[in-house]
Amino acid sequence: TGPLSYFYTGGINCVVDAPHFSYSYYLAVSNVVGSAGSVLGAILFQYMQNWSFRAAFCVTASIQVIASVFDLLIVYRWNVAMGISDQAIYLFGDAACQSMAQMMALMPMAMLTARLCPRGAEATVFAILAGFQNFGSSIGSILGVQLTEAFGVQASAAGPCNFDRLGDLIIVTHCIAPLACLPLTWCLVPAARISDEAAF
């Protein structure tokens, strides 16, 4: 998202050595593959029922970090050196694996939110918790914009564009930041199993 989308779809006037995906491919084909990845993530979640919430969040965050490595391969053009096309590595990494990991993270998060709601006040508490989640997402987006400016990454349809430190930005935001949040799961997330309704 953000500057990464411009890197994938930008023209020659924006960035010379880039995938230059067409919008039909970037939006249509990748969305179809992403939807298939989401379905696979929902299916895999059925086998995570006996996991703890902590383990589920740690595994899904790790999968998202691994999927971000495919973005780095494209940004640094290592996939070209290996003889792998941009389309193939993007579909497998960003489109499929990210969508699968996001669905695998969304399912336990939604179940945990629902389980934390006390009887008789389900709607109110669920709305409050969902509001906090949306607030956190908005804060994350704002921090992402600030980091993009701090790294000097510029992207616009007409130019100018500067993707010299896009790889560094991906490492910080897609790899380091998610892994740095994992210790918080032991402080904020209960140790209960996903299938254990009696724990709430």
MORAQUI-V380379 format. One record per residue. RES is the residue in three letters. OMEGA is omega in degrees with one decimal (none if undefined). NEAR is the number of other ideal C-beta (glycine too) atoms within 10 Angstrom. Layout:
{{RES	OMEGA	NEAR} {RES	OMEGA	NEAR}}
//
This chain:
{{THR	178.3	8} {GLY	-177.5	14} {PRO	179.0	22} {LEU	177.4	22} {SER	176.7	13} {TYR	178.6	21} {PHE	-178.8	23} {TYR	-172.6	21} {THR	-176.5	20} {GLY	179.2	22} {GLY	-179.0	14} {ILE	-178.8	9} {ASN	179.9	11} {CYS	179.7	21} {VAL	-173.8	20} {VAL	-175.7	10} {ASP	-177.4	9} {ALA	-178.8	21} {PRO	-177.4	22} {HIS	178.1	16} {PHE	171.6	19} {SER	-179.1	11} {TYR	178.0	8} {SER	177.9	8} {TYR	-173.8	17} {TYR	-177.1	17} {LEU	-173.8	13} {ALA	-175.0	11} {VAL	-178.3	16} {SER	177.4	20} {ASN	177.1	12} {VAL	178.0	12} {VAL	177.6	17} {GLY	177.4	20} {SER	176.4	14} {ALA	176.6	14} {GLY	178.1	25} {SER	177.4	19} {VAL	177.9	13} {LEU	177.2	16} {GLY	178.1	23} {ALA	178.1	14} {ILE	179.9	12} {LEU	179.5	17} {PHE	179.1	21} {GLN	178.9	8} {TYR	179.5	8} {MET	-173.5	19} {GLN	-178.9	13} {ASN	177.0	10} {TRP	170.5	17} {SER	177.4	19} {PHE	-179.7	22} {ARG	-179.9	18} {ALA	-179.8	17} {ALA	-180.0	24} {PHE	179.6	23} {CYS	-178.8	18} {VAL	-178.4	17} {THR	176.5	25} {ALA	178.6	19} {SER	178.0	14} {ILE	178.5	19} {GLN	177.3	20} {VAL	178.4	18} {ILE	178.8	14} {ALA	179.2	22} {SER	177.3	22} {VAL	178.5	16} {PHE	174.2	22} {ASP	178.9	23} {LEU	177.6	18} {LEU	-178.9	20} {ILE	-177.7	23} {VAL	179.2	21} {TYR	177.4	13} {ARG	178.0	13} {TRP	-179.9	13} {ASN	177.4	20} {VAL	178.1	15} {ALA	178.7	9} {MET	179.3	9} {GLY	178.9	6} {ILE	-176.6	15} {SER	177.8	11} {ASP	-178.0	18} {GLN	-176.4	15} {ALA	-176.2	11} {ILE	177.2	20} {TYR	-179.2	24} {LEU	-177.9	20} {PHE	-175.3	15} {GLY	-172.2	20} {ASP	-175.1	22} {ALA	-173.5	23} {ALA	-173.9	22} {CYS	179.8	22} {GLN	-179.9	22} {SER	178.6	22} {MET	-179.2	25} {ALA	179.1	24} {GLN	178.1	18} {MET	178.7	21} {MET	176.5	26} {ALA	-177.5	19} {LEU	-176.1	15} {MET	178.3	19} {PRO	178.2	23} {MET	178.3	17} {ALA	179.5	13} {MET	179.1	18} {LEU	178.1	18} {THR	-179.7	16} {ALA	-177.7	13} {ARG	-178.3	15} {LEU	-177.9	13} {CYS	178.6	17} {PRO	179.5	9} {ARG	180.0	5} {GLY	179.1	8} {ALA	-174.6	10} {GLU	-175.2	12} {ALA	-177.7	9} {THR	-177.4	11} {VAL	178.6	15} {PHE	179.2	15} {ALA	178.6	11} {ILE	179.9	13} {LEU	177.6	16} {ALA	176.9	12} {GLY	176.7	10} {PHE	178.1	11} {GLN	178.2	13} {ASN	176.9	10} {PHE	177.4	10} {GLY	177.5	10} {SER	178.5	10} {SER	177.6	10} {ILE	177.6	10} {GLY	178.4	11} {SER	179.0	12} {ILE	177.8	10} {LEU	177.3	12} {GLY	177.5	17} {VAL	179.9	11} {GLN	178.3	10} {LEU	177.8	15} {THR	177.8	19} {GLU	-179.3	10} {ALA	179.1	11} {PHE	177.7	19} {GLY	179.0	13} {VAL	179.9	23} {GLN	-179.7	16} {ALA	174.4	21} {SER	-176.3	11} {ALA	-177.2	11} {ALA	-175.9	8} {GLY	-0.4	13} {PRO	178.9	9} {CYS	177.1	22} {ASN	-178.2	15} {PHE	-175.6	21} {ASP	-177.1	11} {ARG	178.3	15} {LEU	177.7	25} {GLY	177.7	17} {ASP	179.5	15} {LEU	178.2	21} {ILE	-179.7	23} {ILE	-177.8	18} {VAL	-172.1	16} {THR	-176.3	19} {HIS	-176.9	19} {CYS	-174.6	17} {ILE	-176.2	12} {ALA	178.3	16} {PRO	179.6	16} {LEU	179.0	14} {ALA	179.6	10} {CYS	-175.9	12} {LEU	178.2	14} {PRO	179.6	10} {LEU	179.5	10} {THR	178.9	18} {TRP	178.4	10} {CYS	-170.5	6} {LEU	-176.0	10} {VAL	-179.7	18} {PRO	-177.5	15} {ALA	-176.1	12} {ALA	174.5	16} {ARG	-178.6	17} {ILE	-176.5	20} {SER	-175.3	11} {ASP	-179.5	15} {GLU	-178.1	10} {ALA	-177.1	5} {ALA	-176.0	13} {PHE	none	13}}
//
